[in-house]
Amino acid sequence: MSKAKMKNISISPQKVRLLARRMKGLNIQKALDKLNFSKKKCSFFIKKILNSAIANAEHNDGKDIDELIIKKIVVDEAPSLKRIRARAKGKANRIIKRNSHIYIELQSNTDLIEIKKTKK
């Protein structure tokens, strides 16, 4: 199992989760195809982390890239930036700029088959 993470991405976790939920359980090639053709800003960040996780699996664990699937993808909230916008009559409104942390875990299909055999 190989992992990759990216912290303090300047995009709301809610927006990233919309795309991240679609990626869970997909083959690597299908996930990369979806990310390439997505119009969302977060697809760039998810693709970058996914490529890092693929490189980790290939280099550190010696896994075959064609057999990898996305086991887990987690999007957490990072510390937010708080800004102020001037309003009428000397008042102010707070603007919260939300940030995200993204974690991806990849697993090989052969590992999943072995785990299912041992459970039976």
C-alpha positions in Angstrom: 0.0 0.0 0.0 1.5 3.3 -1.0 0.5 6.8 0.1 0.8 10.4 -0.9 -0.5 13.6 0.6 -0.7 17.3 -0.2 -1.3 19.9 2.5 -2.7 23.4 2.6 -4.2 23.5 -0.9 -6.0 26.8 -1.4 -9.4 25.4 -2.4 -12.4 24.5 -0.3 -12.7 20.9 0.9 -16.3 20.8 -0.1 -15.3 21.4 -3.8 -12.5 18.8 -3.7 -14.8 16.1 -2.2 -17.2 16.4 -5.1 -14.5 15.0 -7.4 -12.7 12.8 -4.8 -15.8 10.7 -4.2 -15.8 9.7 -7.8 -12.2 8.5 -7.7 -12.5 6.0 -4.9 -12.2 2.4 -6.0 -11.2 3.2 -9.6 -8.4 1.8 -11.6 -5.5 4.2 -12.0 -5.9 4.6 -15.7 -9.6 5.4 -15.5 -9.0 7.9 -12.6 -6.4 9.7 -14.6 -8.7 9.9 -17.6 -11.5 11.4 -15.5 -9.1 13.9 -14.0 -7.7 14.9 -17.4 -11.1 15.7 -18.8 -12.6 17.3 -15.7 -13.1 21.1 -15.8 -12.8 21.6 -12.0 -9.8 23.4 -10.5 -9.3 20.6 -7.9 -8.6 18.0 -10.7 -5.1 19.5 -11.1 -4.3 19.0 -7.4 -5.8 15.5 -7.2 -3.9 14.4 -10.4 -0.7 15.7 -9.0 -1.1 13.8 -5.7 -2.2 10.7 -7.6 0.9 10.8 -9.8 3.0 11.1 -6.6 1.3 8.0 -5.1 1.9 6.1 -8.3 5.6 7.0 -8.3 5.8 5.9 -4.6 4.2 2.6 -5.4 6.5 1.9 -8.3 9.7 3.1 -6.7 9.3 2.2 -3.1 7.1 -0.9 -3.2 7.9 -2.3 -6.6 4.3 -2.5 -7.6 3.0 -2.9 -11.2 1.2 0.3 -12.2 -1.5 -1.5 -14.2 -2.8 -3.4 -11.1 -3.2 -0.4 -8.8 -6.5 1.0 -7.6 -7.4 3.9 -5.4 -8.2 2.3 -2.0 -8.8 5.5 0.0 -9.0 9.2 -0.7 -9.5 11.6 2.2 -10.1 15.4 2.0 -9.7 17.2 5.3 -10.1 20.8 6.3 -6.9 22.8 6.7 -6.5 26.1 8.7 -8.5 28.9 7.1 -7.4 32.3 6.2 -9.5 35.1 7.7 -9.9 38.3 5.8 -12.0 41.4 6.2 -14.0 43.3 3.6 -15.1 46.9 4.2 -18.8 47.5 4.2 -21.1 50.5 4.4 -21.2 52.8 7.5 -17.8 51.8 8.8 -18.7 48.2 9.3 -16.8 45.1 8.0 -17.7 41.5 6.9 -15.4 38.6 7.5 -14.3 36.5 4.5 -13.1 33.0 5.2 -10.8 31.4 2.6 -10.8 27.7 3.2 -7.9 25.3 2.6 -7.7 21.5 2.2 -5.4 18.6 3.0 -5.7 15.6 0.6 -4.5 12.0 1.3 -4.5 9.2 -1.2 -3.8 5.5 -0.6 -3.2 3.0 -3.5 -3.5 -0.7 -3.3 -2.7 -3.5 -5.8 -5.4 -5.8 -7.1 -3.3 -8.8 -6.2 -3.2 -7.7 -2.6 -6.9 -7.4 -2.5 -7.4 -10.9 -3.9 -5.0 -12.3 -1.2 -6.8 -10.5 1.6 -10.2 -11.9 0.4 -8.8 -15.5 0.2 -7.4 -15.3 3.8 -10.8 -14.0 5.2 -12.7 -17.1 3.8 
